[in-house]
C-alpha cells in the first residue's frame, strides 16, 4: 500500500487547526527534540481537495531515527493532547513514515525519499513555513 493511500480513505475533521493549536506545536517540538531536520509545515486549509489542514514534513538521517521521531511524536501528542493517531504507515520500511491525526498529517522521510516524493512541490499552492529551532 502506498503511504498516501490512507489519506484517501478517511474524511477530514470538521474542526480546523492553526499553527498555534496544541497538537501542532506538540508535533513540531517532538520532531525538534529528536533532531528531525528541515521541518516544514504546509497550510492546506485554503485548498479544497486537501485531505488535512496541515502537513508537517521533516527528515531523518536513518531508518532508526525515522522510527524514533514517529514514536516520539505519537507519545508526546498522546501525553499532551490525549489524541492517538487515526492511522500510521511506513514503520516496516522506515524510509517514509506517515502519522495521521486527521487534521494534521506528519511525514517523516529519509532525505532521498523526501526528494523523490517532493510533497512540498506537489502541494506548492499551500502556505509553507520552515520551523527552525531557536
ZINORDA-V842512 format. One record per residue. N is the residue number from 1. PSI is psi in whole degrees, 0 to 359 (NA if undefined). OMEGA is omega in degrees with one decimal (NA if undefined). Layout:
N&PSI&OMEGA, N&PSI&OMEGA
This chain:
1&129&178.2, 2&143&-175.5, 3&326&-177.0, 4&355&179.1, 5&320&-179.3, 6&329&-176.3, 7&334&-178.6, 8&355&-174.0, 9&5&179.8, 10&160&-178.7, 11&144&175.5, 12&139&179.0, 13&154&-177.3, 14&325&179.7, 15&145&-176.6, 16&142&177.6, 17&167&168.9, 18&173&177.1, 19&348&176.9, 20&354&-179.8, 21&147&-176.2, 22&317&-178.9, 23&320&-179.3, 24&309&-177.7, 25&327&177.7, 26&317&179.5, 27&312&-179.4, 28&313&-179.4, 29&318&179.9, 30&319&177.5, 31&315&178.8, 32&320&179.9, 33&327&-179.5, 34&17&173.0, 35&32&171.2, 36&149&-174.6, 37&160&175.8, 38&56&-177.1, 39&127&-177.6, 40&141&169.0, 41&142&176.2, 42&122&178.4, 43&108&-175.0, 44&6&-172.0, 45&334&-179.5, 46&6&-178.6, 47&108&-172.5, 48&323&-177.4, 49&0&-179.0, 50&146&-176.1, 51&358&-178.4, 52&169&174.3, 53&322&-177.3, 54&145&161.1, 55&136&170.0, 56&124&-173.6, 57&136&175.2, 58&175&176.3, 59&158&179.6, 60&154&-172.2, 61&357&178.7, 62&164&175.3, 63&323&178.4, 64&317&179.4, 65&323&175.8, 66&310&-179.4, 67&318&-179.5, 68&318&178.9, 69&313&-179.2, 70&315&179.2, 71&318&-177.5, 72&321&175.4, 73&311&-179.3, 74&316&-179.6, 75&313&-176.8, 76&321&178.5, 77&316&178.3, 78&318&-179.9, 79&315&-174.8, 80&328&-171.4, 81&353&-175.6, 82&14&177.8, 83&140&173.8, 84&154&178.5, 85&142&171.7, 86&318&-179.3, 87&159&171.5, 88&154&-179.6, 89&156&171.3, 90&1&-177.9, 91&332&-178.0, 92&321&-178.4, 93&330&-179.6, 94&24&173.1, 95&328&179.1, 96&110&176.9, 97&132&178.6, 98&128&176.0, 99&115&-170.9, 100&115&174.6, 101&25&179.8, 102&293&-179.8, 103&336&178.2, 104&131&-179.4, 105&127&-178.2, 106&129&178.6, 107&120&179.7, 108&114&-173.3, 109&154&157.3, 110&149&-170.1, 111&317&-176.9, 112&325&177.4, 113&323&177.3, 114&317&177.9, 115&319&-177.6, 116&310&-176.4, 117&332&171.0, 118&57&-178.8, 119&326&179.9, 120&321&178.2, 121&320&179.9, 122&324&-179.8, 123&43&-174.1, 124&344&176.3, 125&345&-178.0, 126&149&172.7, 127&124&-176.2, 128&139&175.1, 129&130&174.0, 130&138&-178.9, 131&102&-178.4, 132&130&179.8, 133&137&-179.9, 134&NA&NA
